[in-house]
Amino acid sequence: MMKVGLVGMPNAGKSSLFNALSQAGAEAANYPFTTIEPNVAVVPVKDERMVQVAETVKASNIVWDTIEFHDIAGLVAGASKGEGLGNKFLANIRECDALLHVVRAHNDENVIHPEGSVDPARDIETIETELLLADLDSAERRHARVVRDARSGDKAAVAEEAWLRRVIEALQAGQPARTVPVPADAPDAARNLSPLTGKPVLFVANVDEGDDAVPSVVADHAAATGAAAVAISSRVEAELSELDDEEAALMRDELGVGESGLSRVVNGAFGLLHLIAFFTAGEGKPAQTWHLREGLSAWHAAGQIHTDIQKGFVRAEVIAWNALVDAGGYAGARERGTLRLEGRDYVMADGDVITVKFTP
């Protein structure tokens, strides 16, 4: 399951966004450190394509893949040295696969800003400086250990030592660790260091109601640091999340808000890790959505479904979701010749429907 951490300054709108995404009702109050322990919500990742596939094959129900959101308490200047609740927050961040960096870009005077004014560039710098300083300390300590192994001539250690030097230089220059490619000769280097700034980042600009544009200062910074960015009004989305689907749709039309906050942020989060969706579905059986890193094979997809299926993999029946729907089901697809038999090395495509044949 993908774990995504929501980070940002106190009162940036993280908990309101969390509420909008998960409808889990995390406490949202107008003072810093409302969130002490990270709130966690498991949210279904719905896909309209799966609905059509399930209806076509007459599946019994749909089981959605999920994404886990962690609402991590607000960071402040000095967090890397333990200020505020810094050390605990940084440990929570380290456990996540990706980060949503929520940046306040709205001008609601009723919401207190810990710095006394709204300045997205300053707030981004505050958060990133703390993550950079924490990583710099970790990288320097790790480098001191690896240097000893590198002196022995160990190939992986030599490559990791060189990478760590480049990472330290980048961090000292204010650049995140994700901007330094991991060498092929030391594939475990990033895992050994586990840098906070090595995680993929989606900047979420918390904008005023009716505004759907990412402020240029946020968009430009994201582009310069290998991150992505979206805009959302956390307050509006939190209010919409309390309505039923029909009422929410009507209000979105009135506000001119098309895509839900969940869809915008979830799609952005999945895009960070280059994941594709694939489906399993059969008549009278549950239809299920799965996600897999782009470029992986049918054998890897089988492992997502169950390790026993992967171990006994024989072949896979594969068809694009729209081809299956157009054919009216598996029987029609076989008649058309669009249901293919593929081996374990077949590279999965987004929207594939797969049935794995395996030996128990």
Beta strands, then each sheet from edge to edge (+ up, - down):
strand 1: 2-8
strand 2: 39-44
strand 3: 61-63
strand 4: 66-71
strand 5: 98-104
strand 6: 201-206
strand 7: 228-232
strand 8: 275-280
strand 9: 286-293
strand 10: 313-320
strand 11: 340-342
strand 12: 352-358
sheet 1: 2+ 4- 1- 5- 6- 7-
sheet 2: 3+ 9+ 8- 12- 10+ 11-
end
